[in-house]
Amino acid sequence: MPDRRQDLLGRLADLSEEAVQRLSDAPGADRVVQAVKGLGDRVDELQRRTKGFEELERRLAKLEKRVDSLTKPARGAASRARARTPKAGSTAKKA
């Protein structure tokens, strides 16, 4: 059984080598190879550019929390402000 498996893998390797050889001999193959190499370079560049986004997202979340905390009124100040304002029904004229 192991001989049969090795034989099968050997045949598969030979066929793949032949296929690669035929592809390299095909017209326009050099353009395909150059395009694949260029694609790899572009993917590397894209990865380098997007690497900084995680840090920016963390900084943005921190700043959003800070802005939210600054825009919310303090609990003590809000309750004092409500206590000072007269209610609409309590200012009735005495006759």
SULQUIBEL-V406601 format. One record per residue. D_CENTER is the distance of its C-alpha to the mean C-alpha in whole Angstrom. Layout:
d_center:D_CENTER
d_center:D_CENTER
This chain:
d_center:48
d_center:47
d_center:48
d_center:47
d_center:44
d_center:44
d_center:46
d_center:43
d_center:40
d_center:42
d_center:43
d_center:39
d_center:39
d_center:41
d_center:40
d_center:37
d_center:38
d_center:40
d_center:38
d_center:36
d_center:39
d_center:40
d_center:36
d_center:37
d_center:40
d_center:39
d_center:39
d_center:36
d_center:34
d_center:34
d_center:32
d_center:29
d_center:29
d_center:28
d_center:26
d_center:24
d_center:24
d_center:23
d_center:20
d_center:19
d_center:20
d_center:17
d_center:14
d_center:15
d_center:15
d_center:12
d_center:10
d_center:13
d_center:11
d_center:8
d_center:9
d_center:10
d_center:7
d_center:8
d_center:11
d_center:11
d_center:10
d_center:12
d_center:15
d_center:14
d_center:15
d_center:18
d_center:19
d_center:19
d_center:21
d_center:23
d_center:24
d_center:25
d_center:27
d_center:29
d_center:29
d_center:31
d_center:34
d_center:36
d_center:38
d_center:41
d_center:41
d_center:40
d_center:43
d_center:46
d_center:45
d_center:45
d_center:49
d_center:50
d_center:49
d_center:52
d_center:52
d_center:53
d_center:56
d_center:57
d_center:59
d_center:62
d_center:65
d_center:68
d_center:71
